[in-house]
C-alpha cells in the first residue's frame, strides 16, 4: 500500500515552512517537494531507487540544499536505499564485469582440495565442525568457513541478510530455496578473491612472469590461508621476487640457476606450519609450483581414473 504524502513527509521530517523563503518561493518549494515525494514513492514501490525529477527547475542553492537534506532523511527513515551502498555495489559489479574469467581447472582443484571425497563425488554442501587451535570452526563444504567474516559478507550479498542464520540454524542447507546456486556463486567469488590476493602478494606485474601452474598453486595457497596469513610467507616472497627479476632481466636465462631457485622456493614453502598441517594438500601445491604442475596434474589424473 502506498504511503500518503503526509506520512512520507512526516517520516522525512519535512516541515510545512522553513522560514527561509517568502510565501511565493515557499509555495513553489513545497509543490516541488511533494512532486518529488510522489516520484520517490513510485521508486520505493518499484525497484527501490529514488527517481530524479525537475531537471529543468531553477537551480536555487537553497532548494538544492533542502532537497539533499530531504533525501538524507528519506534514507534514515528507511524509505530509500543509501546511495553510498548503491555506489559500492555498482563499483563491485563493474569490477566483476572486467576481471578475467576463472580457469575451471583451478576452480576444480580448489573444490577438490577443500572437500572430503564424499562431498566432491556427490556435489553436496555438507555442514561439519572441526577443532583448530582449541577453537570449534563451523564449515560448509567444500571450502566455506562459516566463522570467516568474508563468508558472512558474501552470504548476505548473494543469499540475503538471513541466509547465514538459516544455514547455522539448520546446520546445513536442507530446505533452503536455491541454496546450491547461492553457495556455488559464493565459492567462485571466494576463488576470485583468493586469486586477487595472490596477485597482490606477488605483485600485479610480477604475476605475469609466473607460469600458469605457479599462479594456480599460489591461488590455492591463498584460498587456504587468506590474505593475512599468506603475507607472512615473507621468505617465499623474496625468493619469488628473485625469480621474477631473473625472468624479466635482459639476456638469456640460466636455466640451471632458475631451476635451483624454483626448488628453493618449494623448500621454503614446505618449511611451514601450513605444509605440516595440510599434509597432502601442501605437498600437492608445492609440487604444482615447483614442477609447473606436471607431476601434480598426472597425480590427479590417476586419482580420478
MARROTOR-38783 format. One record per residue (C-alpha): x negated, y, z. Coordinates in Angstrom, 2 decimals, always signed. Layout:
<rs>
      px      py      pz
       X       Y       Z
...
</rs>
This chain:
<rs>
      px      py      pz
   +0.00   +0.00   +0.00
   -1.32   +3.43   -0.96
   -2.11   +5.77   +1.89
   -0.30   +9.08   +1.99
   -2.21  +12.25   +1.12
   -1.75  +13.46   +4.67
   -3.12  +10.23   +6.17
   -6.19  +10.22   +3.95
   -6.90  +13.88   +4.67
   -6.41  +13.18   +8.39
   -8.94  +10.34   +8.27
  -11.32  +12.52   +6.29
  -10.93  +15.32   +8.83
   -9.83  +17.93   +6.28
   -8.29  +20.98   +7.92
   -5.50  +22.95   +6.35
   -7.60  +26.12   +6.29
  -11.31  +26.59   +6.75
  -11.05  +30.33   +7.30
  -13.90  +31.00   +4.86
  -11.70  +31.74   +1.79
   -8.99  +34.26   +1.04
   -5.47  +32.88   +0.55
   -5.74  +32.53   -3.23
   -9.06  +30.72   -3.02
   -7.77  +28.57   -0.17
   -4.74  +27.51   -2.20
   -6.97  +26.65   -5.14
   -9.33  +24.63   -2.95
   -6.55  +22.68   -1.25
   -4.96  +21.88   -4.61
   -8.26  +20.53   -5.91
   -8.96  +18.58   -2.74
   -5.53  +16.94   -2.88
   -6.05  +16.03   -6.54
   -9.48  +14.65   -5.62
   -7.81  +12.65   -2.88
   -5.25  +11.17   -5.26
   -8.01  +10.09   -7.63
  -10.03   +8.90   -4.68
   -7.09   +6.71   -3.56
   -6.83   +5.23   -7.04
  -10.53   +4.40   -6.97
  -10.22   +2.92   -3.48
   -7.38   +0.64   -4.57
   -9.20   -0.34   -7.75
  -12.89   -1.11   -7.83
  -13.72   +0.87   -4.71
  -15.58   +3.65   -6.49
  -14.97   +7.34   -5.94
  -13.66   +8.91   -9.14
  -15.37  +12.12  -10.22
  -13.00  +14.98  -11.01
  -12.82  +18.65  -12.06
  -15.89  +18.61  -14.25
  -14.73  +21.87  -15.76
  -13.90  +23.57  -12.44
  -15.81  +26.71  -11.41
  -18.97  +25.68   -9.57
  -18.32  +27.77   -6.44
  -21.02  +26.63   -3.96
  -18.51  +26.78   -1.12
  -16.17  +24.42   -2.94
  -19.04  +22.05   -3.79
  -20.23  +22.07   -0.18
  -16.70  +21.39   +1.07
  -16.28  +18.55   -1.41
  -19.59  +17.00   -0.34
  -18.50  +17.15   +3.31
  -15.17  +15.54   +2.43
  -16.86  +12.72   +0.53
  -19.10  +12.05   +3.53
  -16.05  +11.98   +5.81
  -14.44   +9.50   +3.42
  -17.44   +7.19   +3.75
  -17.34   +7.46   +7.55
  -13.57   +6.79   +7.57
  -14.08   +3.61   +5.54
  -12.24   +4.98   +2.52
  -15.25   +4.98   +0.18
  -18.43   +2.97   -0.26
  -21.63   +4.55   +0.99
  -23.31   +5.95   -2.16
  -26.73   +5.08   -0.73
  -25.74   +1.41   -0.51
  -24.28   +1.53   -4.02
  -27.51   +3.10   -5.32
  -29.66   +0.46   -3.63
  -27.52   -2.31   -5.13
  -27.75   -0.68   -8.55
  -31.55   -0.41   -8.27
  -31.83   -4.08   -7.24
  -29.61   -5.13  -10.13
  -31.72   -3.07  -12.52
  -34.94   -4.61  -11.20
  -33.48   -8.10  -11.58
  -32.48   -7.42  -15.17
  -36.03   -6.61  -16.31
  -38.03   -9.18  -14.36
  -39.38  -12.26  -16.17
  -37.33  -15.44  -16.28
  -38.32  -18.12  -13.79
  -40.30  -21.10  -15.01
  -37.90  -24.03  -14.46
  -40.82  -26.35  -13.71
  -41.78  -24.06  -10.82
  -38.20  -23.98   -9.53
  -38.02  -27.77   -9.67
  -41.37  -28.23   -7.92
  -40.42  -25.95   -5.03
  -36.99  -27.56   -4.76
  -38.60  -30.98   -4.55
  -41.21  -29.86   -2.02
  -38.59  -28.19   +0.17
  -36.09  -31.05   +0.15
  -36.05  -34.53   +1.58
  -35.88  -37.32   -1.04
  -32.15  -37.83   -0.38
  -31.46  -34.11   -0.81
  -33.39  -33.99   -4.06
  -31.82  -37.06   -5.62
  -28.24  -36.24   -4.65
  -28.40  -32.47   -5.14
  -26.78  -31.91   -1.74
  -27.44  -29.00   +0.59
  -27.84  -30.69   +3.98
  -27.88  -28.92   +7.34
  -30.73  -30.03   +9.62
  -32.74  -28.83  +12.59
  -36.47  -29.14  +13.24
  -38.77  -28.23  +16.10
  -41.64  -25.90  +15.17
  -43.93  -24.50  +17.88
  -41.32  -25.24  +20.54
  -38.51  -23.48  +18.65
  -35.47  -25.06  +17.03
  -35.23  -23.99  +13.40
  -31.93  -24.47  +11.57
  -32.20  -25.17   +7.85
  -30.05  -25.81   +4.84
  -31.98  -27.99   +2.46
  -33.56  -27.63   +0.09
  -35.54  -24.64   +1.13
  -33.34  -22.25   +3.12
  -34.47  -21.35   +6.63
  -31.34  -20.07   +8.39
  -33.43  -18.23  +11.00
  -35.08  -16.10   +8.32
  -33.61  -12.55   +8.03
  -34.20  -12.74   +4.27
  -31.90  -15.76   +4.02
  -29.26  -13.91   +6.02
  -29.51  -10.87   +3.73
  -29.21  -12.99   +0.58
  -26.30  -14.96   +2.02
  -24.45  -11.69   +2.56
  -25.38  -10.38   -0.89
  -24.22  -13.48   -2.76
  -21.64  -15.01   -0.41
  -20.24  -12.15   +1.63
  -20.83  -10.99   +5.19
  -19.15  -14.05   +6.78
  -20.97  -16.70   +4.73
  -23.82  -17.22   +7.22
  -21.48  -17.52  +10.21
  -19.34  -20.04   +8.33
  -22.37  -22.17   +7.44
  -23.65  -22.12  +11.04
  -20.22  -22.89  +12.48
  -19.65  -25.78  +10.07
  -23.29  -26.91  +10.29
  -23.23  -27.17   +6.54
  -21.19  -26.15   +3.53
  -18.35  -28.65   +3.69
  -15.13  -26.97   +2.66
  -16.74  -23.62   +1.74
  -15.48  -22.43   -1.64
  -18.15  -22.13   -4.37
  -20.83  -22.74   -1.74
  -23.16  -24.67   -4.04
  -23.08  -21.91   -6.64
  -23.89  -19.34   -3.95
  -26.73  -21.41   -2.48
  -28.28  -22.03   -5.88
  -28.31  -18.26   -6.51
  -29.88  -17.65   -3.09
  -32.50  -20.35   -3.65
  -33.51  -18.98   -7.05
  -33.65  -15.46   -5.67
  -35.98  -16.73   -2.93
  -38.24  -18.18   -5.65
  -38.24  -14.80   -7.44
  -39.20  -13.06   -4.19
  -41.92  -15.63   -3.43
  -43.40  -15.09   -6.89
  -43.33  -11.32   -6.44
  -45.04  -11.67   -3.04
  -47.70  -13.91   -4.58
  -48.35  -11.30   -7.27
  -48.70   -8.60   -4.61
  -51.09  -10.83   -2.66
  -53.38  -11.38   -5.64
  -52.80   -8.02   -7.34
  -50.45   -7.43  -10.26
  -53.18   -7.01  -12.86
  -55.31   -9.80  -11.38
  -52.35  -12.18  -11.54
  -52.60  -12.23  -15.34
  -56.12  -13.64  -15.12
  -54.95  -16.78  -13.32
  -53.85  -19.90  -15.18
  -50.10  -20.68  -15.11
  -50.58  -23.64  -12.78
  -52.60  -21.48  -10.39
  -49.74  -18.97  -10.39
  -47.26  -21.76   -9.64
  -49.41  -23.04   -6.78
  -49.62  -19.59   -5.19
  -45.88  -19.04   -5.62
  -45.20  -22.37   -3.91
  -47.55  -21.37   -1.10
  -45.80  -18.00   -0.85
  -42.36  -19.62   -0.65
  -43.53  -21.96   +2.09
  -45.32  -19.32   +4.17
  -43.65  -15.98   +3.43
  -45.48  -12.78   +2.53
  -46.78  -12.03   +6.04
  -48.48  -15.39   +6.61
  -49.71  -15.52   +3.02
  -51.52  -12.25   +3.67
  -53.52  -13.97   +6.42
  -55.34  -16.10   +3.82
  -57.99  -13.38   +3.66
  -60.97  -15.54   +2.70
  -58.95  -17.24   -0.04
  -58.00  -13.82   -1.40
  -61.64  -12.69   -1.52
  -62.60  -15.80   -3.48
  -59.71  -15.27   -5.91
  -60.95  -11.69   -6.38
  -64.35  -13.10   -7.35
  -62.71  -15.49   -9.82
  -60.74  -12.67  -11.41
  -63.84  -10.48  -11.62
  -65.71  -13.35  -13.30
  -62.94  -13.86  -15.84
  -62.48  -10.18  -16.67
  -66.20   -9.33  -16.95
  -67.71   -8.78  -20.36
  -69.71  -11.59  -21.82
  -69.46  -15.36  -21.79
  -68.15  -17.03  -18.62
  -70.40  -19.50  -16.85
  -68.00  -22.47  -16.77
  -70.02  -24.35  -14.14
  -70.04  -21.35  -11.81
  -66.33  -20.85  -12.45
  -65.54  -24.49  -11.61
  -67.55  -24.30   -8.39
  -65.75  -21.11   -7.36
  -62.34  -22.71   -8.01
  -63.38  -25.71   -5.91
  -64.47  -23.31   -3.17
  -61.02  -21.68   -3.27
  -59.41  -25.09   -2.87
  -61.66  -25.88   +0.10
  -60.73  -22.58   +1.74
  -57.01  -23.22   +1.26
  -57.44  -26.69   +2.75
  -59.19  -25.31   +5.82
  -55.97  -24.00   +7.36
  -53.18  -24.93   +9.76
  -50.77  -24.75   +6.82
  -52.64  -27.52   +4.99
  -52.73  -29.73   +8.08
  -49.06  -29.25   +8.90
  -47.65  -29.66   +5.40
  -49.68  -32.78   +4.56
  -48.52  -33.97   +1.11
  -47.27  -30.58   +0.01
  -50.52  -28.86   +0.99
  -52.56  -31.41   -0.90
  -50.37  -31.08   -3.99
  -50.51  -27.28   -4.00
  -54.30  -27.22   -3.62
  -54.67  -29.87   -6.31
  -52.44  -27.85   -8.61
  -54.55  -24.74   -8.13
  -57.94  -26.42   -8.40
  -57.25  -28.68  -11.37
  -54.87  -26.31  -13.19
  -52.11  -28.77  -12.42
  -53.37  -31.75  -14.42
  -53.61  -34.22  -11.53
  -50.55  -32.85   -9.78
  -48.36  -32.99  -12.90
  -49.43  -36.58  -13.57
  -48.64  -37.50   -9.98
  -45.15  -36.00  -10.17
  -44.50  -37.85  -13.41
  -45.46  -41.15  -11.75
  -43.23  -40.42   -8.73
  -40.23  -39.58  -10.88
  -40.73  -42.62  -13.09
</rs>
